[in-house]
Amino acid sequence: DTAVSQTPKYLVTQMGNDKSIKCEQNLGHDTMYWYKQDSKKFLKIMFSYNNKELIINETVPNRFSPKSPDKAHLNLHINSLELGDSAVYFCASRLAASSYEQYFGPGTRLTVT
Amino acid sequence: AQSVTQLDSHVSVSEGTPVLLRCNYSSSYSPSLFWYVQHPNKGLQLLLKYTSAATLVKGINGFEAEFKKSETSFHLTKPSAHMSDAAEYFCVATGGGAGSYQLTFGKGTKLSVIP
């Protein structure tokens, strides 16, 4: 009965590789987000999708490409991984017609070596 | 633009004593405000939310927060700390950017509970 799930939980890879993180929510929400949490625990929004359409794209390198095949899924693909991409990535979701709170997944810890 | 300031990066309390985690926001309007908790190696869990109803908001696990517009504050309190409260706490506000629904996070306060 997991509300927002992410796979994988841990991802260790080398510089230059391409990797994907998947996110799924079973809450019936129509808006999904990706956040990056740095080593100092600071959370910054990267992308937001509403009904499969991109509505927020913060200053994120174009090596990062989100894909939303349907309202319940928002995947994050990262090309040419760099050391600075090492972080914890959180997916979140929200129902746009209700209040503003977002529900977060457990996070994916990405380590680039 | 919205900003959220958590006044303490680290708070340490003894078990059974009160907890106070301080948060100030800057906004020309009354945003929606939240406190989230993140236990080690876990995701973020919503503790409580303020959405322009009652100014004193009760959350899970005995936590409360009071919205004070005159002070632009939304401090989190708990009468008696428990060991399981040790975690990172984030104060969050709406109105950060492209749409009032975008969340702006404070930098977090790490709460340590001493037995």
Boltz contact constraints between the chains, C-beta under 6 A:
constraints:
  - contact:
      token1: [A, 41]
      token2: [B, 88]
      max_distance: 6.0
  - contact:
      token1: [A, 41]
      token2: [B, 108]
      max_distance: 6.0
  - contact:
      token1: [A, 42]
      token2: [B, 107]
      max_distance: 6.0
  - contact:
      token1: [A, 43]
      token2: [B, 105]
      max_distance: 6.0
  - contact:
      token1: [A, 56]
      token2: [B, 98]
      max_distance: 6.0
  - contact:
      token1: [A, 99]
      token2: [B, 51]
      max_distance: 6.0
  - contact:
      token1: [A, 100]
      token2: [B, 32]
      max_distance: 6.0
  - contact:
      token1: [A, 100]
      token2: [B, 94]
      max_distance: 6.0
  - contact:
      token1: [A, 100]
      token2: [B, 101]
      max_distance: 6.0
  - contact:
      token1: [A, 101]
      token2: [B, 34]
      max_distance: 6.0
  - contact:
      token1: [A, 101]
      token2: [B, 46]
      max_distance: 6.0
  - contact:
      token1: [A, 101]
      token2: [B, 49]
      max_distance: 6.0
  - contact:
      token1: [A, 104]
      token2: [B, 43]
      max_distance: 6.0
  - contact:
      token1: [A, 104]
      token2: [B, 44]
      max_distance: 6.0
  - contact:
      token1: [A, 105]
      token2: [B, 43]
      max_distance: 6.0
  - contact:
      token1: [A, 106]
      token2: [B, 43]
      max_distance: 6.0
  - contact:
      token1: [A, 107]
      token2: [B, 43]
      max_distance: 6.0
